[in-house]
Amino acid sequence: MSDASTARAIEALAAAIGDNVYLDVAKWHLYLRDAKLHTPLAEKLYPLVVGDKVTDAAVTDILAGTPVAIGGGQKTVTLADLVPAASKADLLEAIADYQRDL
């Protein structure tokens, strides 16, 4: 796959993620697209997707390994701490839909 086609594939995955997955902060839902976190997450997930290695555990590991700066960078938490279970289920569904469309 060329770099351009890989970039387009990652952008498509990022769009699917950004529109369906949110952070929950004090019962406020901030979609990953709005937080500008959809593309970095898609870049991390893409190798799993093309390698057909998407599992709940693998996605959880990626969320746990993705830091998010809060409070102007005063603290860092992981996406795993901010994405609720329902939104994680939406993430897994968005990935499955994306894989079906490949």
Backbone torsions as a table, in degrees:
resi	resn	phi	psi	omega
1	MET	NA	135.7	-179.0
2	SER	-76.0	163.7	179.0
3	ASP	-60.6	-38.8	-179.4
4	ALA	-66.8	-42.5	-179.9
5	SER	-71.3	-33.5	175.0
6	THR	-64.9	-43.0	178.9
7	ALA	-61.8	-41.5	178.0
8	ARG	-65.3	-39.4	179.1
9	ALA	-64.5	-41.9	178.4
10	ILE	-66.6	-39.8	177.3
11	GLU	-61.8	-40.1	178.8
12	ALA	-66.2	-41.7	176.9
13	LEU	-64.7	-42.2	178.9
14	ALA	-60.7	-40.9	179.4
15	ALA	-63.0	-42.9	179.5
16	ALA	-64.4	-39.5	179.8
17	ILE	-70.1	-47.2	-174.6
18	GLY	-62.0	-29.5	-178.4
19	ASP	-88.0	-11.4	-173.3
20	ASN	-121.6	-18.5	-172.9
21	VAL	-113.5	136.7	-178.0
22	TYR	-133.3	159.2	170.3
23	LEU	-92.6	147.5	175.8
24	ASP	-116.2	113.3	178.5
25	VAL	-126.9	111.8	-179.2
26	ALA	52.5	43.3	179.5
27	LYS	67.6	12.6	172.1
28	TRP	-94.9	134.5	178.5
29	HIS	-101.1	118.1	177.6
30	LEU	-115.4	111.0	-178.7
31	TYR	-68.7	145.3	-175.8
32	LEU	-58.1	-32.0	176.6
33	ARG	-59.3	-46.6	-178.3
34	ASP	-69.5	-29.3	178.5
35	ALA	-85.9	-1.9	-179.4
36	LYS	61.7	33.2	179.6
37	LEU	-109.1	-5.8	-176.0
38	HIS	-67.4	-40.4	-178.9
39	THR	-71.6	-46.7	177.1
40	PRO	-59.7	-36.3	178.3
41	LEU	-69.0	-41.8	178.3
42	ALA	-61.2	-38.5	178.5
43	GLU	-62.3	-35.6	179.1
44	LYS	-77.0	-33.8	-177.5
45	LEU	-81.5	-26.6	-173.5
46	TYR	-54.7	-44.5	178.2
47	PRO	-59.7	-34.0	176.0
48	LEU	-66.5	-40.4	-176.9
49	VAL	-65.2	-50.3	-177.5
50	VAL	-72.8	-24.9	177.4
51	GLY	-87.2	1.1	-179.1
52	ASP	53.2	44.7	-178.6
53	LYS	-119.8	26.4	-179.3
54	VAL	-77.2	117.5	173.8
55	THR	-134.4	162.9	177.4
56	ASP	-57.6	-43.4	-179.0
57	ALA	-65.1	-41.4	-179.7
58	ALA	-65.5	-41.4	178.6
59	VAL	-66.5	-41.3	177.4
60	THR	-60.3	-41.7	178.1
61	ASP	-62.1	-40.8	179.1
62	ILE	-67.0	-42.7	177.5
63	LEU	-61.7	-40.7	179.8
64	ALA	-68.5	-24.5	-179.6
65	GLY	-97.3	9.5	-179.7
66	THR	-109.9	104.0	-178.3
67	PRO	-77.5	147.9	176.7
68	VAL	-129.6	121.2	178.0
69	ALA	-79.0	133.2	177.4
70	ILE	-128.3	162.1	179.0
71	GLY	62.2	39.9	179.9
72	GLY	67.5	26.0	178.7
73	GLY	90.4	4.7	180.0
74	GLN	-69.2	-28.3	179.1
75	LYS	-137.3	158.0	174.8
76	THR	-129.5	132.1	174.0
77	VAL	-127.0	167.8	-179.5
78	THR	-97.6	159.9	174.9
79	LEU	-59.5	-32.8	178.5
80	ALA	-59.9	-30.9	178.7
81	ASP	-78.0	-21.1	-173.2
82	LEU	-106.5	-20.9	-178.7
83	VAL	-93.5	114.9	179.8
84	PRO	-71.0	165.9	-176.9
85	ALA	-56.1	-41.4	-179.3
86	ALA	-63.8	-39.4	179.6
87	SER	-73.0	-32.7	175.4
88	LYS	-64.9	-38.9	175.9
89	ALA	-62.4	-39.3	176.1
90	ASP	-63.1	-37.5	177.7
91	LEU	-62.8	-47.9	179.6
92	LEU	-62.3	-37.8	178.0
93	GLU	-68.1	-40.8	178.5
94	ALA	-63.5	-39.3	177.8
95	ILE	-65.3	-44.3	179.7
96	ALA	-61.9	-42.3	177.5
97	ASP	-62.3	-42.9	179.6
98	TYR	-61.5	-45.0	-179.9
99	GLN	-63.1	-38.4	178.4
100	ARG	-63.1	-33.3	-177.3
101	ASP	-81.7	-9.0	-179.6
102	LEU	-66.2	NA	NA
